Amino acid sequence: MVSEGGIRGELIVNMTKKEVVAAALPLQEHWLPLSNLDLLLPPVDVGVFFCYKKCGKDLTFGSMVGVLKKALAQALLTYYAFAGELVSNPFGEPEILCNNRGVDFVEAFAEVELKDLNLYNPDDTIEGKLVPKKKQGVLAVQATELKCGGLVVACTFDHRIADAYSANMFLVSWAEMAQSKPNSSVPCFRRSLLNPRRPGLIHPSLNDMYVPVTSLPPPKDPEPDSDYLISRIYYITSEQLNNLQSLATTTNGCRRTKLESFSAFLWKMVAKHAIINDVDKNITKMGKMGIVVDVTKEHFLGLIDWVEAHRPVPGLAKIYCSGTEDGPAFVISSGQRFPESKVDFGWGKPLFGSYHFPWGGDAGYVMPMPSPIGNGDWVVYMHLLKGQVELIEDEAAHLFRPLTFEYLDQSLNISKEC
């Protein structure tokens, strides 16, 4: 969490107020078990933030925060799980206690103007400053006033409770509550939809992808001067994306999607970094690339059965915990449905929004999202090893361009407003 007067890098963020926002009406206390798919996730948090320019002279920071809190209390009536807290059941597994504990809501002030906010390097400006550290509950919220009168609204979710799809639904509903609109979508907490089969049917390939945590070796101490993960945000023009797609098209005319083409290019960059640095002295390990979109319903049903067969011992995706052991690894999660333009609380659409997910695993994490400019460009959040990022910036600077407000200002006229 931001600390009062805390400084990291050049950005100063002061916490001015903290309170707990609960659902607008009392809720009957009850337990909500996690699904078997949820039990596969480690206890990590995912952040998301939105930047808004100053909206008129009459709309103050205090009035905007009031709108946010009132709408949040309304949204928690439907998304009641987000107002609860995670506790352990008698078997040591996490479950949600839906007790309307509420959501920690922090108000803060940042000594920076919106146009000067360094979005390219979120490690220095976003992490632990504009995106809150969640200490309790399932969700934490922070509203930060900028020196120019702009606003940053950020959330941190427990990833075991909310994936990007669920978080997107909540964010849109929250914004709809702020404008007194009806909910366009309602969450479903029916765990019976993900019940294991009797008897279970587990494909052997699942044992290559997931592992019980009791089978993991003890964590190794980092070696001196070892590489480490950093976060960066880039934009890629639609022209470059089309070029990538053309290059990935095979001679027999099989047309690859932009996401497939982008993934293949990024994998080549990461593999090249591994070859240059002679990672593991084993080039054959670098032939693995999976497109998750190709997995079937049977895969997920089998995965539910796999978790059931190992309970109460938790399972974990091997890529999360052993990326460096089995060669370089990273996850690409498509954020093309990121509802940035719909997160309007009544003072206009955000100038920019992004997920922020330094997830703590050994592998990298990449999320391409649509640019707010709406011209077919992408904004890409990347959490990769520093050496990998440096190679990508050296050899693919034409493709991965640091996100700046000069880029956003092309059509959003930020400098004239804030």
NORFEN-V993982 format. One record per helix or strand of 3 or more residues. SS is the DSSP state (h for helix, s for strand). FROM is the first residue (numbers start at 1). TO is the last residue. Records with the same first field share a line. If there is no record, write none. Layout:
BEGIN
SS: FROM-TO + FROM-TO
END
This chain:
BEGIN
s: 6-8 + 11-21 + 30-33 + 45-52 + 85-88 + 94-98 + 103-110 + 139-146 + 151-158 + 210-212 + 229-236 + 315-317 + 330-332 + 352-356 + 364-370 + 378-385
h: 38-40 + 61-78 + 80-83 + 114-116 + 122-125 + 164-178 + 191-194 + 206-209 + 213-215 + 238-248 + 258-276 + 279-281 + 283-287 + 292-294 + 297-310 + 318-321 + 340-342 + 386-395 + 405-412 + 414-417
END
